[in-house]
Amino acid sequence: MTDSVAKLLGVPSQHDFDELTRQFTELRREVRASIRAQRDEVEGARGIATQPGKG
């Protein structure tokens, strides 16, 4: 019933807020995973370049 009233009044419903929260959570996870992957790539490149007798 509250969704119907919210739609009638043109305001976001609880479902809209829940969906937005879910999207933010997914985006945060993606950003963290991307940062981790970039950091691991840089650290891996440094490890290869700094090993004696390599490169």
Rosetta constraint file for C-alpha pairs under 8 A:
AtomPair CA 1 CA 5 HARMONIC 6.44 0.50
AtomPair CA 2 CA 6 HARMONIC 6.00 0.50
AtomPair CA 2 CA 13 HARMONIC 7.26 0.50
AtomPair CA 3 CA 7 HARMONIC 6.04 0.50
AtomPair CA 3 CA 13 HARMONIC 5.45 0.50
AtomPair CA 3 CA 14 HARMONIC 7.34 0.50
AtomPair CA 3 CA 15 HARMONIC 7.69 0.50
AtomPair CA 4 CA 8 HARMONIC 6.09 0.50
AtomPair CA 5 CA 9 HARMONIC 6.15 0.50
AtomPair CA 6 CA 10 HARMONIC 5.86 0.50
AtomPair CA 6 CA 11 HARMONIC 5.06 0.50
AtomPair CA 6 CA 12 HARMONIC 6.16 0.50
AtomPair CA 6 CA 13 HARMONIC 5.55 0.50
AtomPair CA 7 CA 11 HARMONIC 6.22 0.50
AtomPair CA 7 CA 12 HARMONIC 7.26 0.50
AtomPair CA 7 CA 13 HARMONIC 7.33 0.50
AtomPair CA 12 CA 16 HARMONIC 5.75 0.50
AtomPair CA 12 CA 17 HARMONIC 7.04 0.50
AtomPair CA 13 CA 17 HARMONIC 6.56 0.50
AtomPair CA 14 CA 18 HARMONIC 6.10 0.50
AtomPair CA 15 CA 19 HARMONIC 6.12 0.50
AtomPair CA 16 CA 20 HARMONIC 6.18 0.50
AtomPair CA 17 CA 21 HARMONIC 6.09 0.50
AtomPair CA 18 CA 22 HARMONIC 6.20 0.50
AtomPair CA 19 CA 23 HARMONIC 6.24 0.50
AtomPair CA 20 CA 24 HARMONIC 6.23 0.50
AtomPair CA 21 CA 25 HARMONIC 6.18 0.50
AtomPair CA 22 CA 26 HARMONIC 6.25 0.50
AtomPair CA 23 CA 27 HARMONIC 6.12 0.50
AtomPair CA 24 CA 28 HARMONIC 6.12 0.50
AtomPair CA 25 CA 29 HARMONIC 6.32 0.50
AtomPair CA 26 CA 30 HARMONIC 6.25 0.50
AtomPair CA 27 CA 31 HARMONIC 6.15 0.50
AtomPair CA 28 CA 32 HARMONIC 6.11 0.50
AtomPair CA 29 CA 33 HARMONIC 6.09 0.50
AtomPair CA 30 CA 34 HARMONIC 6.08 0.50
AtomPair CA 31 CA 35 HARMONIC 6.13 0.50
AtomPair CA 32 CA 36 HARMONIC 6.08 0.50
AtomPair CA 33 CA 37 HARMONIC 6.09 0.50
AtomPair CA 34 CA 38 HARMONIC 6.17 0.50
AtomPair CA 35 CA 39 HARMONIC 6.06 0.50
AtomPair CA 36 CA 40 HARMONIC 6.03 0.50
AtomPair CA 37 CA 41 HARMONIC 6.06 0.50
AtomPair CA 38 CA 42 HARMONIC 6.21 0.50
AtomPair CA 39 CA 43 HARMONIC 6.07 0.50
AtomPair CA 40 CA 44 HARMONIC 5.87 0.50
AtomPair CA 41 CA 45 HARMONIC 6.14 0.50
AtomPair CA 42 CA 46 HARMONIC 6.17 0.50
AtomPair CA 43 CA 47 HARMONIC 6.07 0.50
AtomPair CA 44 CA 48 HARMONIC 6.38 0.50
AtomPair CA 45 CA 49 HARMONIC 6.19 0.50
AtomPair CA 46 CA 50 HARMONIC 5.94 0.50
AtomPair CA 47 CA 51 HARMONIC 6.23 0.50
AtomPair CA 48 CA 54 HARMONIC 6.99 0.50
AtomPair CA 48 CA 55 HARMONIC 7.60 0.50
AtomPair CA 49 CA 54 HARMONIC 6.85 0.50
AtomPair CA 49 CA 55 HARMONIC 6.36 0.50
AtomPair CA 50 CA 54 HARMONIC 7.67 0.50
